[in-house]
């Protein structure tokens, strides 16, 4: 994911613990995410979901399968 992208969550690859944690942050399949900042050298991502800005570690973010808005 790159800064400025708008993406749709398609799947979360992980166990129930990861799904629960992301769900508690408001991230679910079919949600729209705005990528605010993509950290350098594998650093964290800043995203906006449901109007709330959230920081995600790169490892957690890599488990979220997304599609660029518009399908491309």
Phi, psi and omega in degrees: 000140181243152178304136179092347179286149171243124186230161177246131177288125179257326182198154173240115180271110180164172181283183183295330179296315179293316179299320179295314181299313179295322177299320177295334176275355179093016182255116181223160173306143181077001175283152177262132177242140171255124179275116182272314182210137176248117184297149178282151173052043177080017179286180184290160175258144169251124180233163173239127177225127181054036177080003182247132177274133184226140172262132179236134173296152183300320180299317179291317182298325181292344179272357179262113177275128183232164174231134178298137180303132185101352174084007180250000000 
